[in-house]
Amino acid sequence: MRPIRLDGLTQEQLQELDEAYHTTRDARLRTRVQMVLLCAEQGLVAAEIADFVRQDEDTVRRWLRRYQAEGLRGLSDAPRPGAPPKITPAYREQLLRVVRQRPRSLELPFSLWTAARLADYLAEVTGLRLSRGSVYRILLAGDMALSRPQHTITSPDPEYALKKRRLRTPAIT
């Protein structure tokens, strides 16, 4: 098989590749850019590059050809098909609107929202069931968080406050 050569890259192309290598957060793209840079700057062939980047030789050839055909854009992953997101902007707004209301005002038998309670309530209202984690992510994206309940202990004993104070102060010996 004839080796792929990238000797004719301009200084601008090399700089564009170098910038992409140093700024991208996508590890797969960085590896592909590294393949092209090794070929262009060091004159290495696919078999030698494959050893450096720990990829198959055919994979290296495929990405070098793709760079030749499409440039830097060709090194990015193509969009992958998948199911559309279940969470619509309208659902997100409804969740944020509901969490701002007290549960008792919606005639619910509890005083505080939890992620599970929010998920249950919205599943009844909208028919869309989300996990607690998804509810937390939506709340975080909306700059909201669920507060932790504050538990207080009280007693009908008229001397409870006095006894409670005595327990808090250290005993003198």
N, C-alpha and C positions, 0 to 999 in steps of 0.2 A: 504494500500500500504506500502511495506517495505521501511524504510528510507534508503537513500544512505549515506554510510559512506566513508570518505577519511582519515581514521586514519593512514594508512600505507605509507604516503608520506615521502620521505627521506628529509634530511636537504637541499640537493641540489635542489630538486624539489620545496621546500618551498621558497628557496632563489631566484630561477628562477621566481617563481610567484610574489614574492615581488618586484623584479627588474622590471618585466613587468608592475606591478601596478604603480610603481613610475615613469617610463620613457615613457610609451605610451601616445600618444596624442589622441588616438581613445577612445572616451568616452564609446562606446559599449564594447570594449575589456576590458577596466578598470572595468566596472561593472561585466563582466563575471569572471574576475580574482578575484574580490572581493567576488563573490559567492563561488568560490572554496576555497579561503582563510578562509572565515567564516566557511565553512564546515570542513576544515582540521584542522585549529588552534583552533577554539572555539567549535567544535563538534556540531554545530547547524544543524537542519534538514531543509528541503526545505521550509516548512511552515514558520519557523522563519526567514530564509534568505529572503524570499519573502517580508516580512514586512520591512526589512532593505533596500533592493534595489528597492522597489516599483515595483516589477515584479510579474507576476502570478506564483503560486506555480509550475505549470506544466512547465513553462519556466525555472525555476531554476533547476528542475529535469533534463530537457533535456540538459542543459549546464553542469551539474555535470556528467551525463552519457557520454556526448561527451568528457569531460576532461579525464574521466577514459579510454575511448577507444583510444583517439588520443593525449592526453597530451596538452601542451600549444598551439600547432599548431591548435588543434581542436576548440579553442575558437575564432579564427579569422573568419571573414565573408568569405564565399566562393565567388569566382568571380561570378559576375552577368552578364548574357548575355545582350547585347544591340547593338545598331547600331555602326558600326565602325566609328571612327572620320572622319569628312569630311575634315579636314585640314591635308593635307599630308606634309611631309618635303619639297617636291618640291614646293608646294604652298607657304609655309612659306618663303622659299628662294626667290621665285619670288616677294612676297610682300616686303621683305626687300630690294631687288634689285631695285624695282620700286620706293620705297619711297626715295631712295638715288638720284634719278634723278629729275630734275626740270620738272614740268608738261608741260611747253612750249616746252621742248626738245622732248616731245612725241606728239607734235602738239595738245595739249589740250588748251582750251580757258581760262585758269586761271593760276595764278603764284604760288599758295601755295596748298599743300596737306591738306585736312581734312580727317578725318576717313571716312566720307560719300563718299567723292570723290574717295578715295582709294578703298572702297568697290564697288562703281559703276564701276570704271575702271577695276578692276580685275574680276568683274562679266562679263563684256563684253569680256575680253581677255580669261578667263578660263571657264566661264560658271557656276562658283560656287559663289553664293551670300552669303556673310557673313554680320553680323550685325556690327555696329560701335564698339560696345563693344568687339566683337571678334577681330576686327582689332587692337584696342588698346591693348588687351592682347598679341597678337602676337608681336606688336612693343615693349611692355615692356619686354617680354621674350628675344627679340633680342637686349636689351639695347638701344632702340631708343624711341624717343618721338617726337610728332609733336609740332612745335613751334607756338606760337601765332602770328598773323599778327601784324606788327607795323604800325600804321596809322599815317601819318603826314599830316598836313594841310598846304597847300600852297595857294598863291594867285598871280594872274598876276599883282596886284597893285605894282608899283615900290617902294612905301613907306611901304609895308607890314612888312618888317623886323623891321623898326623903330617903327611902331605901335605895333607890337608884343612885343618888348622890353618894351615899355611904360606900357603895361598891366601887365607885370611881376614885375616891380619895384613898391614897395608900394608908395602910394601918400603921400607927406609930407604936413601936415596941421599945 
